[in-house]
Amino acid sequence: MAITGPLPPTSPGEVLAEEFLEPMRISQNALARALGVPPRQINQIVHGNRAITPRTALLLGRYFGTTAEFWINLQTHYDLVRERENLHDELARIVPRPPVAC
């Protein structure tokens, strides 16, 4: 079967689960305890039902030895790709303004 369109964006929660939690054998509950957040918060992030906030990005960055920017950039990219898909028709109707000559 051939892929006929762009792949859906990878959520930050998928990255958290597949690139960090699973290979490091860390449970969602263990991560929540280490960060001092409710387990439900981590579960919602992993399942794509909650965004990574700046606060959570700072906590994840500290715990995993990454930067907060890594986590925020994942979230921002994911949000932009999804919103671009949602606004496709609306964006197509907008005529770009020509650049101003200097």
CYANA upper distance limits for C-alpha pairs under 8 A (distance plus 0.5 A):
  9 PRO  CA     78 TYR  CA      6.49
  9 PRO  CA     81 VAL  CA      7.20
  9 PRO  CA     82 ARG  CA      7.83
 10 THR  CA     14 GLU  CA      6.91
 10 THR  CA     15 VAL  CA      7.73
 10 THR  CA     78 TYR  CA      7.25
 11 SER  CA     15 VAL  CA      7.14
 11 SER  CA     48 GLY  CA      6.80
 11 SER  CA     74 LEU  CA      8.01
 11 SER  CA     75 GLN  CA      7.72
 11 SER  CA     78 TYR  CA      6.48
 12 PRO  CA     16 LEU  CA      6.62
 12 PRO  CA     45 ILE  CA      7.95
 12 PRO  CA     46 VAL  CA      8.01
 12 PRO  CA     48 GLY  CA      8.06
 12 PRO  CA     51 ALA  CA      8.48
 12 PRO  CA     52 ILE  CA      7.99
 12 PRO  CA     71 TRP  CA      7.69
 12 PRO  CA     74 LEU  CA      6.08
 12 PRO  CA     75 GLN  CA      6.25
 12 PRO  CA     78 TYR  CA      7.83
 13 GLY  CA     17 ALA  CA      6.60
 13 GLY  CA     45 ILE  CA      5.44
 13 GLY  CA     46 VAL  CA      4.27
 13 GLY  CA     47 HIS  CA      6.66
 13 GLY  CA     48 GLY  CA      6.24
 14 GLU  CA     18 GLU  CA      6.30
 14 GLU  CA     19 GLU  CA      8.40
 14 GLU  CA     46 VAL  CA      6.38
 14 GLU  CA     47 HIS  CA      7.87
 14 GLU  CA     48 GLY  CA      8.15
 15 VAL  CA     19 GLU  CA      5.79
 15 VAL  CA     20 PHE  CA      7.65
 16 LEU  CA     20 PHE  CA      5.76
 16 LEU  CA     21 LEU  CA      6.73
 16 LEU  CA     46 VAL  CA      7.21
 17 ALA  CA     21 LEU  CA      5.32
 17 ALA  CA     22 GLU  CA      6.34
 17 ALA  CA     46 VAL  CA      6.67
 18 GLU  CA     22 GLU  CA      6.02
 18 GLU  CA     23 PRO  CA      7.56
 19 GLU  CA     23 PRO  CA      6.90
 20 PHE  CA     24 MET  CA      6.40
 20 PHE  CA     26 ILE  CA      8.39
 21 LEU  CA     25 ARG  CA      6.18
 21 LEU  CA     26 ILE  CA      5.29
 21 LEU  CA     27 SER  CA      6.98
 21 LEU  CA     28 GLN  CA      7.94
 22 GLU  CA     26 ILE  CA      6.90
 22 GLU  CA     27 SER  CA      8.35
 26 ILE  CA     30 ALA  CA      6.76
 26 ILE  CA     31 LEU  CA      7.16
 27 SER  CA     31 LEU  CA      6.80
 28 GLN  CA     32 ALA  CA      6.63
 28 GLN  CA     39 PRO  CA      7.10
 28 GLN  CA     42 ILE  CA      6.64
 28 GLN  CA     43 ASN  CA      7.07
 29 ASN  CA     33 ARG  CA      6.68
 29 ASN  CA     39 PRO  CA      5.81
 29 ASN  CA     42 ILE  CA      8.34
 30 ALA  CA     34 ALA  CA      6.68
 31 LEU  CA     35 LEU  CA      6.64
 31 LEU  CA     39 PRO  CA      8.48
 31 LEU  CA     42 ILE  CA      8.15
 32 ALA  CA     36 GLY  CA      6.33
 32 ALA  CA     37 VAL  CA      5.57
 32 ALA  CA     38 PRO  CA      6.42
 32 ALA  CA     39 PRO  CA      5.54
 32 ALA  CA     41 GLN  CA      8.27
 32 ALA  CA     42 ILE  CA      6.80
 33 ARG  CA     37 VAL  CA      6.96
 33 ARG  CA     38 PRO  CA      8.10
 33 ARG  CA     39 PRO  CA      8.00
 34 ALA  CA     63 TYR  CA      8.31
 35 LEU  CA     59 LEU  CA      6.69
 35 LEU  CA     60 LEU  CA      8.04
 35 LEU  CA     63 TYR  CA      7.95
 37 VAL  CA     41 GLN  CA      7.34
 37 VAL  CA     42 ILE  CA      8.33
 38 PRO  CA     42 ILE  CA      7.74
 39 PRO  CA     43 ASN  CA      6.78
 40 ARG  CA     44 GLN  CA      6.51
 41 GLN  CA     45 ILE  CA      6.82
 41 GLN  CA     50 ARG  CA      7.94
 42 ILE  CA     46 VAL  CA      6.63
 43 ASN  CA     47 HIS  CA      6.69
 44 GLN  CA     48 GLY  CA      6.61
 44 GLN  CA     49 ASN  CA      5.34
 44 GLN  CA     50 ARG  CA      5.66
 45 ILE  CA     49 ASN  CA      6.32
 45 ILE  CA     50 ARG  CA      5.22
 45 ILE  CA     51 ALA  CA      6.64
 45 ILE  CA     52 ILE  CA      7.37
 51 ALA  CA     75 GLN  CA      7.29
 52 ILE  CA     56 THR  CA      6.30
 52 ILE  CA     57 ALA  CA      6.70
 52 ILE  CA     71 TRP  CA      7.63
 52 ILE  CA     72 ILE  CA      7.31
 52 ILE  CA     75 GLN  CA      6.76
 53 THR  CA     57 ALA  CA      6.53
 53 THR  CA     72 ILE  CA      7.76
 54 PRO  CA     58 LEU  CA      6.71
 54 PRO  CA     68 ALA  CA      7.83
 54 PRO  CA     72 ILE  CA      7.15
 55 ARG  CA     59 LEU  CA      6.91
 56 THR  CA     60 LEU  CA      6.54
 57 ALA  CA     61 GLY  CA      6.40
 57 ALA  CA     67 THR  CA      8.38
 57 ALA  CA     68 ALA  CA      5.15
 57 ALA  CA     69 GLU  CA      7.77
 57 ALA  CA     70 PHE  CA      8.40
 57 ALA  CA     71 TRP  CA      5.79
 57 ALA  CA     72 ILE  CA      6.63
 58 LEU  CA     62 ARG  CA      6.65
 58 LEU  CA     67 THR  CA      7.84
 58 LEU  CA     68 ALA  CA      5.19
 59 LEU  CA     63 TYR  CA      6.69
 59 LEU  CA     68 ALA  CA      8.19
 60 LEU  CA     64 PHE  CA      6.45
 60 LEU  CA     66 THR  CA      8.09
 60 LEU  CA     68 ALA  CA      7.57
 60 LEU  CA     71 TRP  CA      8.10
 61 GLY  CA     65 GLY  CA      5.99
 61 GLY  CA     66 THR  CA      4.94
 61 GLY  CA     67 THR  CA      5.21
 61 GLY  CA     68 ALA  CA      5.35
 61 GLY  CA     70 PHE  CA      8.20
 61 GLY  CA     71 TRP  CA      7.83
 62 ARG  CA     66 THR  CA      7.13
 62 ARG  CA     67 THR  CA      7.79
 62 ARG  CA     68 ALA  CA      8.26
 66 THR  CA     70 PHE  CA      7.28
 67 THR  CA     71 TRP  CA      7.72
 68 ALA  CA     72 ILE  CA      6.78
 69 GLU  CA     73 ASN  CA      6.21
 70 PHE  CA     74 LEU  CA      6.81
 71 TRP  CA     75 GLN  CA      6.86
 72 ILE  CA     76 THR  CA      6.51
 73 ASN  CA     77 HIS  CA      6.43
 74 LEU  CA     78 TYR  CA      6.64
 75 GLN  CA     79 ASP  CA      6.59
 76 THR  CA     80 LEU  CA      6.58
 77 HIS  CA     81 VAL  CA      6.67
 78 TYR  CA     82 ARG  CA      6.76
 79 ASP  CA     83 GLU  CA      6.52
 80 LEU  CA     84 ARG  CA      6.40
 81 VAL  CA     85 GLU  CA      6.85
 82 ARG  CA     86 ASN  CA      6.79
 83 GLU  CA     87 LEU  CA      6.49
 84 ARG  CA     88 HIS  CA      6.27
 87 LEU  CA     91 LEU  CA      6.35
 88 HIS  CA     92 ALA  CA      6.66
 89 ASP  CA     93 ARG  CA      6.98
 90 GLU  CA     94 ILE  CA      7.44
